[in-house]
């Protein structure tokens, strides 16, 4: 299965939102097996996610929201992780597509990125294909991305070491959208 293809240090976190007030299910896939946990509905998570993203986009910090969302979205996941997991590959669904998972705080207030390397994948199938490929972040003077809505509606973003915001897609991928 998919878990057997993952390194011991990696967990695939797959969110599946229910409709309306139905709960969200998160599947934690790792080498030792898969477990499912139930979270709040996507409907109840959408407003806090929007607030969090809006505050971050304004350049302000939102530690309370970061901790609340981190607890809501990741606490059940962390309880299911095997020892030694240091990388989370997140497959978001519904409003979770807008969540900057690397900006969340854990229940104890620690930033997620202090404990885990976090990456996003559009699907479990894509995550499996990407596993083991060379990964790096780089900036190329390819152009400016202009979109009719927030860019996070179209492409995942990355904040570099000098606080520059870039897409997580290559030039060719971003040109397609």
Buried (B, 14 or more C-beta within 10 A) or exposed (E): EBBEBBBEBBBBBBBBBBEEEEBBBBBBBBBBEBBEBEBBBBBBBBEBBEBBBEBBEEEEEBEEBBBBBBBBBBEBBBEBBEEEBEBBBBBBBBBBBBBBBBBBBBEEEEBBEEBBBBBBBEEBEEBBEEBEEEEEEEEEEEEEBEEEEEBBEBBBBBBEEEEEEBBEBEEEEBEEE
